[in-house]
């Protein structure tokens, strides 16, 4: 089972990583080097070999110390861990690229465009990244999109700059109304 899970995850990442790279490169004008790395002990050794090598240690510790549950996704910027060395804007851009890649992957593999929800998306992003993101998701290739933000004037200004018509709603005391 572990080998099959590894193979499925690896196949997914082989398709997903280029999508992620495409979106991150677009959002940042190719100014930053990022990596999304799937790390697994099974990359170099079979699941059975790993279990055989660790069986004595596992019995002493009374837990499984090796295997598919130890797989990780490493988020890297400029060859450093994103969590420690990425700015808040870089981390947000990374997250957005992950979400857009997920959207594209689902649209391709499920045969329909999923709903895209971008919650509080403008916080921590510079104006250039916000503008590029809004131009991209406003294109007819995207399906239905919900964007939430606490500043209605900021949202109006962003879409006015890129000359895109949008329908805005405002929630006031639990009531939804046109903005």
PyMOL CGO cylinders between C-alpha atoms (Angstrom):
from pymol import cmd
from pymol.cgo import CYLINDER

trace = [
    CYLINDER, 0.00, 0.00, 0.00, 2.84, 2.41, 0.82, 0.3, 1, 1, 1, 1, 1, 1,
    CYLINDER, 2.84, 2.41, 0.82, 4.42, 2.03, -2.61, 0.3, 1, 1, 1, 1, 1, 1,
    CYLINDER, 4.42, 2.03, -2.61, 1.08, 2.66, -4.30, 0.3, 1, 1, 1, 1, 1, 1,
    CYLINDER, 1.08, 2.66, -4.30, 0.44, 5.80, -2.21, 0.3, 1, 1, 1, 1, 1, 1,
    CYLINDER, 0.44, 5.80, -2.21, 3.95, 7.03, -3.04, 0.3, 1, 1, 1, 1, 1, 1,
    CYLINDER, 3.95, 7.03, -3.04, 3.46, 6.41, -6.76, 0.3, 1, 1, 1, 1, 1, 1,
    CYLINDER, 3.46, 6.41, -6.76, 0.11, 8.22, -6.74, 0.3, 1, 1, 1, 1, 1, 1,
    CYLINDER, 0.11, 8.22, -6.74, 1.50, 11.19, -4.82, 0.3, 1, 1, 1, 1, 1, 1,
    CYLINDER, 1.50, 11.19, -4.82, 4.53, 11.38, -7.10, 0.3, 1, 1, 1, 1, 1, 1,
    CYLINDER, 4.53, 11.38, -7.10, 2.38, 11.29, -10.23, 0.3, 1, 1, 1, 1, 1, 1,
    CYLINDER, 2.38, 11.29, -10.23, 0.19, 14.05, -8.80, 0.3, 1, 1, 1, 1, 1, 1,
    CYLINDER, 0.19, 14.05, -8.80, 3.21, 16.21, -7.94, 0.3, 1, 1, 1, 1, 1, 1,
    CYLINDER, 3.21, 16.21, -7.94, 4.73, 15.64, -11.39, 0.3, 1, 1, 1, 1, 1, 1,
    CYLINDER, 4.73, 15.64, -11.39, 1.60, 17.22, -12.86, 0.3, 1, 1, 1, 1, 1, 1,
    CYLINDER, 1.60, 17.22, -12.86, 1.00, 19.79, -10.11, 0.3, 1, 1, 1, 1, 1, 1,
    CYLINDER, 1.00, 19.79, -10.11, 4.47, 21.36, -9.77, 0.3, 1, 1, 1, 1, 1, 1,
    CYLINDER, 4.47, 21.36, -9.77, 4.60, 22.79, -13.32, 0.3, 1, 1, 1, 1, 1, 1,
    CYLINDER, 4.60, 22.79, -13.32, 1.18, 24.39, -12.74, 0.3, 1, 1, 1, 1, 1, 1,
    CYLINDER, 1.18, 24.39, -12.74, 2.39, 25.88, -9.47, 0.3, 1, 1, 1, 1, 1, 1,
    CYLINDER, 2.39, 25.88, -9.47, 5.58, 27.20, -11.12, 0.3, 1, 1, 1, 1, 1, 1,
    CYLINDER, 5.58, 27.20, -11.12, 3.57, 28.74, -13.95, 0.3, 1, 1, 1, 1, 1, 1,
    CYLINDER, 3.57, 28.74, -13.95, 1.34, 30.69, -11.56, 0.3, 1, 1, 1, 1, 1, 1,
    CYLINDER, 1.34, 30.69, -11.56, 4.11, 31.78, -9.22, 0.3, 1, 1, 1, 1, 1, 1,
    CYLINDER, 4.11, 31.78, -9.22, 6.26, 32.95, -12.13, 0.3, 1, 1, 1, 1, 1, 1,
    CYLINDER, 6.26, 32.95, -12.13, 3.34, 34.92, -13.54, 0.3, 1, 1, 1, 1, 1, 1,
    CYLINDER, 3.34, 34.92, -13.54, 2.46, 36.60, -10.22, 0.3, 1, 1, 1, 1, 1, 1,
    CYLINDER, 2.46, 36.60, -10.22, 6.05, 37.62, -9.49, 0.3, 1, 1, 1, 1, 1, 1,
    CYLINDER, 6.05, 37.62, -9.49, 7.22, 38.44, -13.02, 0.3, 1, 1, 1, 1, 1, 1,
    CYLINDER, 7.22, 38.44, -13.02, 9.79, 35.64, -12.65, 0.3, 1, 1, 1, 1, 1, 1,
    CYLINDER, 9.79, 35.64, -12.65, 11.72, 37.70, -10.08, 0.3, 1, 1, 1, 1, 1, 1,
    CYLINDER, 11.72, 37.70, -10.08, 11.95, 34.99, -7.42, 0.3, 1, 1, 1, 1, 1, 1,
    CYLINDER, 11.95, 34.99, -7.42, 13.15, 31.39, -7.44, 0.3, 1, 1, 1, 1, 1, 1,
    CYLINDER, 13.15, 31.39, -7.44, 10.80, 29.00, -5.67, 0.3, 1, 1, 1, 1, 1, 1,
    CYLINDER, 10.80, 29.00, -5.67, 10.47, 25.25, -5.38, 0.3, 1, 1, 1, 1, 1, 1,
    CYLINDER, 10.47, 25.25, -5.38, 7.76, 22.90, -4.27, 0.3, 1, 1, 1, 1, 1, 1,
    CYLINDER, 7.76, 22.90, -4.27, 9.45, 19.60, -3.39, 0.3, 1, 1, 1, 1, 1, 1,
    CYLINDER, 9.45, 19.60, -3.39, 7.80, 16.30, -2.53, 0.3, 1, 1, 1, 1, 1, 1,
    CYLINDER, 7.80, 16.30, -2.53, 10.16, 14.53, -0.13, 0.3, 1, 1, 1, 1, 1, 1,
    CYLINDER, 10.16, 14.53, -0.13, 9.73, 10.84, 0.57, 0.3, 1, 1, 1, 1, 1, 1,
    CYLINDER, 9.73, 10.84, 0.57, 11.92, 8.10, 1.97, 0.3, 1, 1, 1, 1, 1, 1,
    CYLINDER, 11.92, 8.10, 1.97, 10.43, 5.92, -0.76, 0.3, 1, 1, 1, 1, 1, 1,
    CYLINDER, 10.43, 5.92, -0.76, 12.23, 7.95, -3.44, 0.3, 1, 1, 1, 1, 1, 1,
    CYLINDER, 12.23, 7.95, -3.44, 15.37, 5.91, -2.79, 0.3, 1, 1, 1, 1, 1, 1,
    CYLINDER, 15.37, 5.91, -2.79, 14.23, 2.75, -1.00, 0.3, 1, 1, 1, 1, 1, 1,
    CYLINDER, 14.23, 2.75, -1.00, 11.23, 0.46, -1.30, 0.3, 1, 1, 1, 1, 1, 1,
    CYLINDER, 11.23, 0.46, -1.30, 8.60, 0.51, 1.43, 0.3, 1, 1, 1, 1, 1, 1,
    CYLINDER, 8.60, 0.51, 1.43, 9.41, -3.08, 2.40, 0.3, 1, 1, 1, 1, 1, 1,
    CYLINDER, 9.41, -3.08, 2.40, 13.13, -2.30, 2.79, 0.3, 1, 1, 1, 1, 1, 1,
    CYLINDER, 13.13, -2.30, 2.79, 12.38, 0.74, 4.94, 0.3, 1, 1, 1, 1, 1, 1,
    CYLINDER, 12.38, 0.74, 4.94, 10.16, -1.29, 7.25, 0.3, 1, 1, 1, 1, 1, 1,
    CYLINDER, 10.16, -1.29, 7.25, 12.69, -4.11, 7.54, 0.3, 1, 1, 1, 1, 1, 1,
    CYLINDER, 12.69, -4.11, 7.54, 15.50, -1.66, 8.39, 0.3, 1, 1, 1, 1, 1, 1,
    CYLINDER, 15.50, -1.66, 8.39, 13.49, 0.06, 11.10, 0.3, 1, 1, 1, 1, 1, 1,
    CYLINDER, 13.49, 0.06, 11.10, 11.58, -2.85, 12.67, 0.3, 1, 1, 1, 1, 1, 1,
    CYLINDER, 11.58, -2.85, 12.67, 13.82, -3.17, 15.75, 0.3, 1, 1, 1, 1, 1, 1,
    CYLINDER, 13.82, -3.17, 15.75, 13.84, 0.57, 16.41, 0.3, 1, 1, 1, 1, 1, 1,
    CYLINDER, 13.84, 0.57, 16.41, 10.07, 0.72, 15.90, 0.3, 1, 1, 1, 1, 1, 1,
    CYLINDER, 10.07, 0.72, 15.90, 9.49, -2.06, 18.43, 0.3, 1, 1, 1, 1, 1, 1,
    CYLINDER, 9.49, -2.06, 18.43, 11.61, -0.28, 21.04, 0.3, 1, 1, 1, 1, 1, 1,
    CYLINDER, 11.61, -0.28, 21.04, 9.89, 3.06, 20.44, 0.3, 1, 1, 1, 1, 1, 1,
    CYLINDER, 9.89, 3.06, 20.44, 6.47, 1.43, 20.01, 0.3, 1, 1, 1, 1, 1, 1,
    CYLINDER, 6.47, 1.43, 20.01, 5.74, 3.47, 16.90, 0.3, 1, 1, 1, 1, 1, 1,
    CYLINDER, 5.74, 3.47, 16.90, 6.53, 3.43, 13.20, 0.3, 1, 1, 1, 1, 1, 1,
    CYLINDER, 6.53, 3.43, 13.20, 9.49, 5.69, 12.50, 0.3, 1, 1, 1, 1, 1, 1,
    CYLINDER, 9.49, 5.69, 12.50, 9.68, 5.28, 8.76, 0.3, 1, 1, 1, 1, 1, 1,
    CYLINDER, 9.68, 5.28, 8.76, 7.26, 5.12, 5.88, 0.3, 1, 1, 1, 1, 1, 1,
    CYLINDER, 7.26, 5.12, 5.88, 4.80, 7.04, 3.78, 0.3, 1, 1, 1, 1, 1, 1,
    CYLINDER, 4.80, 7.04, 3.78, 3.41, 8.98, 6.76, 0.3, 1, 1, 1, 1, 1, 1,
    CYLINDER, 3.41, 8.98, 6.76, 6.78, 10.72, 7.03, 0.3, 1, 1, 1, 1, 1, 1,
    CYLINDER, 6.78, 10.72, 7.03, 6.49, 12.30, 3.56, 0.3, 1, 1, 1, 1, 1, 1,
    CYLINDER, 6.49, 12.30, 3.56, 6.76, 16.09, 3.42, 0.3, 1, 1, 1, 1, 1, 1,
    CYLINDER, 6.76, 16.09, 3.42, 6.19, 18.96, 1.04, 0.3, 1, 1, 1, 1, 1, 1,
    CYLINDER, 6.19, 18.96, 1.04, 9.02, 21.48, 1.21, 0.3, 1, 1, 1, 1, 1, 1,
    CYLINDER, 9.02, 21.48, 1.21, 8.23, 25.09, 0.31, 0.3, 1, 1, 1, 1, 1, 1,
    CYLINDER, 8.23, 25.09, 0.31, 11.46, 26.79, -0.75, 0.3, 1, 1, 1, 1, 1, 1,
    CYLINDER, 11.46, 26.79, -0.75, 12.37, 30.33, -1.85, 0.3, 1, 1, 1, 1, 1, 1,
    CYLINDER, 12.37, 30.33, -1.85, 15.90, 31.17, -3.00, 0.3, 1, 1, 1, 1, 1, 1,
    CYLINDER, 15.90, 31.17, -3.00, 17.00, 27.73, -1.76, 0.3, 1, 1, 1, 1, 1, 1,
    CYLINDER, 17.00, 27.73, -1.76, 15.81, 28.52, 1.79, 0.3, 1, 1, 1, 1, 1, 1,
    CYLINDER, 15.81, 28.52, 1.79, 12.70, 27.37, 3.70, 0.3, 1, 1, 1, 1, 1, 1,
    CYLINDER, 12.70, 27.37, 3.70, 9.84, 29.71, 2.82, 0.3, 1, 1, 1, 1, 1, 1,
    CYLINDER, 9.84, 29.71, 2.82, 8.43, 29.65, 6.35, 0.3, 1, 1, 1, 1, 1, 1,
    CYLINDER, 8.43, 29.65, 6.35, 11.64, 31.04, 7.85, 0.3, 1, 1, 1, 1, 1, 1,
    CYLINDER, 11.64, 31.04, 7.85, 13.00, 33.24, 5.07, 0.3, 1, 1, 1, 1, 1, 1,
    CYLINDER, 13.00, 33.24, 5.07, 10.04, 34.32, 2.94, 0.3, 1, 1, 1, 1, 1, 1,
    CYLINDER, 10.04, 34.32, 2.94, 8.39, 37.68, 3.53, 0.3, 1, 1, 1, 1, 1, 1,
    CYLINDER, 8.39, 37.68, 3.53, 4.67, 37.74, 4.28, 0.3, 1, 1, 1, 1, 1, 1,
    CYLINDER, 4.67, 37.74, 4.28, 4.05, 38.85, 0.69, 0.3, 1, 1, 1, 1, 1, 1,
    CYLINDER, 4.05, 38.85, 0.69, 6.16, 35.99, -0.68, 0.3, 1, 1, 1, 1, 1, 1,
    CYLINDER, 6.16, 35.99, -0.68, 4.36, 33.50, 1.54, 0.3, 1, 1, 1, 1, 1, 1,
    CYLINDER, 4.36, 33.50, 1.54, 0.99, 34.86, 0.39, 0.3, 1, 1, 1, 1, 1, 1,
    CYLINDER, 0.99, 34.86, 0.39, 2.11, 34.69, -3.27, 0.3, 1, 1, 1, 1, 1, 1,
    CYLINDER, 2.11, 34.69, -3.27, 3.20, 31.08, -2.70, 0.3, 1, 1, 1, 1, 1, 1,
    CYLINDER, 3.20, 31.08, -2.70, -0.18, 30.25, -1.19, 0.3, 1, 1, 1, 1, 1, 1,
    CYLINDER, -0.18, 30.25, -1.19, -2.04, 31.92, -4.06, 0.3, 1, 1, 1, 1, 1, 1,
    CYLINDER, -2.04, 31.92, -4.06, 0.05, 30.02, -6.63, 0.3, 1, 1, 1, 1, 1, 1,
    CYLINDER, 0.05, 30.02, -6.63, -0.78, 26.79, -4.77, 0.3, 1, 1, 1, 1, 1, 1,
    CYLINDER, -0.78, 26.79, -4.77, -4.51, 27.62, -4.86, 0.3, 1, 1, 1, 1, 1, 1,
    CYLINDER, -4.51, 27.62, -4.86, -4.43, 28.56, -8.55, 0.3, 1, 1, 1, 1, 1, 1,
    CYLINDER, -4.43, 28.56, -8.55, -2.52, 25.37, -9.40, 0.3, 1, 1, 1, 1, 1, 1,
    CYLINDER, -2.52, 25.37, -9.40, -5.08, 23.38, -7.42, 0.3, 1, 1, 1, 1, 1, 1,
    CYLINDER, -5.08, 23.38, -7.42, -7.87, 25.13, -9.34, 0.3, 1, 1, 1, 1, 1, 1,
    CYLINDER, -7.87, 25.13, -9.34, -6.22, 24.37, -12.70, 0.3, 1, 1, 1, 1, 1, 1,
    CYLINDER, -6.22, 24.37, -12.70, -5.53, 20.75, -11.72, 0.3, 1, 1, 1, 1, 1, 1,
    CYLINDER, -5.53, 20.75, -11.72, -9.13, 20.17, -10.66, 0.3, 1, 1, 1, 1, 1, 1,
    CYLINDER, -9.13, 20.17, -10.66, -10.52, 21.90, -13.75, 0.3, 1, 1, 1, 1, 1, 1,
    CYLINDER, -10.52, 21.90, -13.75, -8.39, 19.70, -16.02, 0.3, 1, 1, 1, 1, 1, 1,
    CYLINDER, -8.39, 19.70, -16.02, -8.91, 16.40, -14.21, 0.3, 1, 1, 1, 1, 1, 1,
    CYLINDER, -8.91, 16.40, -14.21, -12.55, 16.74, -13.17, 0.3, 1, 1, 1, 1, 1, 1,
    CYLINDER, -12.55, 16.74, -13.17, -13.85, 18.27, -16.38, 0.3, 1, 1, 1, 1, 1, 1,
    CYLINDER, -13.85, 18.27, -16.38, -15.47, 21.34, -14.82, 0.3, 1, 1, 1, 1, 1, 1,
    CYLINDER, -15.47, 21.34, -14.82, -14.31, 24.62, -13.35, 0.3, 1, 1, 1, 1, 1, 1,
    CYLINDER, -14.31, 24.62, -13.35, -14.48, 24.62, -9.57, 0.3, 1, 1, 1, 1, 1, 1,
    CYLINDER, -14.48, 24.62, -9.57, -15.65, 27.61, -7.58, 0.3, 1, 1, 1, 1, 1, 1,
    CYLINDER, -15.65, 27.61, -7.58, -12.69, 29.83, -6.67, 0.3, 1, 1, 1, 1, 1, 1,
    CYLINDER, -12.69, 29.83, -6.67, -12.79, 31.52, -3.27, 0.3, 1, 1, 1, 1, 1, 1,
    CYLINDER, -12.79, 31.52, -3.27, -10.14, 34.13, -2.54, 0.3, 1, 1, 1, 1, 1, 1,
    CYLINDER, -10.14, 34.13, -2.54, -10.54, 35.25, 1.05, 0.3, 1, 1, 1, 1, 1, 1,
    CYLINDER, -10.54, 35.25, 1.05, -8.80, 38.44, 2.21, 0.3, 1, 1, 1, 1, 1, 1,
    CYLINDER, -8.80, 38.44, 2.21, -6.53, 38.11, -0.80, 0.3, 1, 1, 1, 1, 1, 1,
    CYLINDER, -6.53, 38.11, -0.80, -5.22, 41.67, -1.03, 0.3, 1, 1, 1, 1, 1, 1,
    CYLINDER, -5.22, 41.67, -1.03, -3.56, 41.78, 2.38, 0.3, 1, 1, 1, 1, 1, 1,
    CYLINDER, -3.56, 41.78, 2.38, 0.25, 41.47, 2.28, 0.3, 1, 1, 1, 1, 1, 1,
    CYLINDER, 0.25, 41.47, 2.28, 0.48, 41.70, -1.55, 0.3, 1, 1, 1, 1, 1, 1,
    CYLINDER, 0.48, 41.70, -1.55, 2.05, 44.59, -3.42, 0.3, 1, 1, 1, 1, 1, 1,
    CYLINDER, 2.05, 44.59, -3.42, -0.04, 46.42, -6.03, 0.3, 1, 1, 1, 1, 1, 1,
    CYLINDER, -0.04, 46.42, -6.03, 1.65, 44.70, -8.98, 0.3, 1, 1, 1, 1, 1, 1,
    CYLINDER, 1.65, 44.70, -8.98, 0.84, 41.21, -7.69, 0.3, 1, 1, 1, 1, 1, 1,
    CYLINDER, 0.84, 41.21, -7.69, -2.72, 42.19, -6.84, 0.3, 1, 1, 1, 1, 1, 1,
    CYLINDER, -2.72, 42.19, -6.84, -3.24, 43.64, -10.31, 0.3, 1, 1, 1, 1, 1, 1,
    CYLINDER, -3.24, 43.64, -10.31, -1.76, 40.60, -12.06, 0.3, 1, 1, 1, 1, 1, 1,
    CYLINDER, -1.76, 40.60, -12.06, -3.86, 38.22, -9.96, 0.3, 1, 1, 1, 1, 1, 1,
    CYLINDER, -3.86, 38.22, -9.96, -7.08, 40.11, -10.61, 0.3, 1, 1, 1, 1, 1, 1,
    CYLINDER, -7.08, 40.11, -10.61, -6.36, 40.33, -14.34, 0.3, 1, 1, 1, 1, 1, 1,
    CYLINDER, -6.36, 40.33, -14.34, -5.81, 36.58, -14.42, 0.3, 1, 1, 1, 1, 1, 1,
    CYLINDER, -5.81, 36.58, -14.42, -8.89, 35.53, -12.48, 0.3, 1, 1, 1, 1, 1, 1,
    CYLINDER, -8.89, 35.53, -12.48, -11.07, 38.08, -14.30, 0.3, 1, 1, 1, 1, 1, 1,
    CYLINDER, -11.07, 38.08, -14.30, -10.31, 36.38, -17.61, 0.3, 1, 1, 1, 1, 1, 1,
    CYLINDER, -10.31, 36.38, -17.61, -13.07, 34.29, -19.14, 0.3, 1, 1, 1, 1, 1, 1,
    CYLINDER, -13.07, 34.29, -19.14, -11.08, 31.08, -18.55, 0.3, 1, 1, 1, 1, 1, 1,
    CYLINDER, -11.08, 31.08, -18.55, -11.94, 31.18, -14.87, 0.3, 1, 1, 1, 1, 1, 1,
    CYLINDER, -11.94, 31.18, -14.87, -15.33, 30.11, -13.61, 0.3, 1, 1, 1, 1, 1, 1,
    CYLINDER, -15.33, 30.11, -13.61, -17.24, 31.70, -10.80, 0.3, 1, 1, 1, 1, 1, 1,
    CYLINDER, -17.24, 31.70, -10.80, -15.09, 33.56, -8.29, 0.3, 1, 1, 1, 1, 1, 1,
    CYLINDER, -15.09, 33.56, -8.29, -15.85, 34.92, -4.84, 0.3, 1, 1, 1, 1, 1, 1,
    CYLINDER, -15.85, 34.92, -4.84, -13.42, 37.47, -3.44, 0.3, 1, 1, 1, 1, 1, 1,
    CYLINDER, -13.42, 37.47, -3.44, -13.80, 38.67, 0.12, 0.3, 1, 1, 1, 1, 1, 1,
    CYLINDER, -13.80, 38.67, 0.12, -12.25, 41.80, 1.55, 0.3, 1, 1, 1, 1, 1, 1,
    CYLINDER, -12.25, 41.80, 1.55, -12.97, 44.25, 4.34, 0.3, 1, 1, 1, 1, 1, 1,
    CYLINDER, -12.97, 44.25, 4.34, -12.33, 47.33, 2.16, 0.3, 1, 1, 1, 1, 1, 1,
    CYLINDER, -12.33, 47.33, 2.16, -15.00, 47.85, -0.51, 0.3, 1, 1, 1, 1, 1, 1,
    CYLINDER, -15.00, 47.85, -0.51, -13.27, 50.96, -1.86, 0.3, 1, 1, 1, 1, 1, 1,
    CYLINDER, -13.27, 50.96, -1.86, -10.02, 49.05, -2.30, 0.3, 1, 1, 1, 1, 1, 1,
    CYLINDER, -10.02, 49.05, -2.30, -11.83, 46.34, -4.27, 0.3, 1, 1, 1, 1, 1, 1,
    CYLINDER, -11.83, 46.34, -4.27, -13.59, 48.91, -6.47, 0.3, 1, 1, 1, 1, 1, 1,
    CYLINDER, -13.59, 48.91, -6.47, -10.28, 50.68, -7.11, 0.3, 1, 1, 1, 1, 1, 1,
    CYLINDER, -10.28, 50.68, -7.11, -8.48, 47.46, -8.08, 0.3, 1, 1, 1, 1, 1, 1,
    CYLINDER, -8.48, 47.46, -8.08, -11.09, 46.45, -10.63, 0.3, 1, 1, 1, 1, 1, 1,
    CYLINDER, -11.09, 46.45, -10.63, -11.37, 49.98, -11.98, 0.3, 1, 1, 1, 1, 1, 1,
    CYLINDER, -11.37, 49.98, -11.98, -7.60, 50.00, -12.66, 0.3, 1, 1, 1, 1, 1, 1,
    CYLINDER, -7.60, 50.00, -12.66, -7.78, 46.81, -14.70, 0.3, 1, 1, 1, 1, 1, 1,
    CYLINDER, -7.78, 46.81, -14.70, -11.03, 47.88, -16.37, 0.3, 1, 1, 1, 1, 1, 1,
    CYLINDER, -11.03, 47.88, -16.37, -13.06, 44.83, -15.39, 0.3, 1, 1, 1, 1, 1, 1,
    CYLINDER, -13.06, 44.83, -15.39, -16.75, 44.89, -14.58, 0.3, 1, 1, 1, 1, 1, 1,
    CYLINDER, -16.75, 44.89, -14.58, -17.63, 42.98, -11.45, 0.3, 1, 1, 1, 1, 1, 1,
    CYLINDER, -17.63, 42.98, -11.45, -20.67, 42.55, -9.28, 0.3, 1, 1, 1, 1, 1, 1,
    CYLINDER, -20.67, 42.55, -9.28, -19.98, 43.60, -5.72, 0.3, 1, 1, 1, 1, 1, 1,
    CYLINDER, -19.98, 43.60, -5.72, -21.99, 42.66, -2.67, 0.3, 1, 1, 1, 1, 1, 1,
    CYLINDER, -21.99, 42.66, -2.67, -21.69, 44.00, 0.83, 0.3, 1, 1, 1, 1, 1, 1,
    CYLINDER, -21.69, 44.00, 0.83, -22.67, 42.23, 4.02, 0.3, 1, 1, 1, 1, 1, 1,
    CYLINDER, -22.67, 42.23, 4.02, -23.97, 44.63, 6.65, 0.3, 1, 1, 1, 1, 1, 1,
    CYLINDER, -23.97, 44.63, 6.65, -25.38, 43.28, 9.92, 0.3, 1, 1, 1, 1, 1, 1,
    CYLINDER, -25.38, 43.28, 9.92, -25.93, 39.89, 8.30, 0.3, 1, 1, 1, 1, 1, 1,
    CYLINDER, -25.93, 39.89, 8.30, -27.78, 41.36, 5.30, 0.3, 1, 1, 1, 1, 1, 1,
    CYLINDER, -27.78, 41.36, 5.30, -26.41, 40.95, 1.77, 0.3, 1, 1, 1, 1, 1, 1,
    CYLINDER, -26.41, 40.95, 1.77, -26.91, 43.89, -0.56, 0.3, 1, 1, 1, 1, 1, 1,
    CYLINDER, -26.91, 43.89, -0.56, -25.48, 45.21, -3.82, 0.3, 1, 1, 1, 1, 1, 1,
    CYLINDER, -25.48, 45.21, -3.82, -22.53, 47.51, -3.19, 0.3, 1, 1, 1, 1, 1, 1,
]
cmd.load_cgo(trace, "trace")
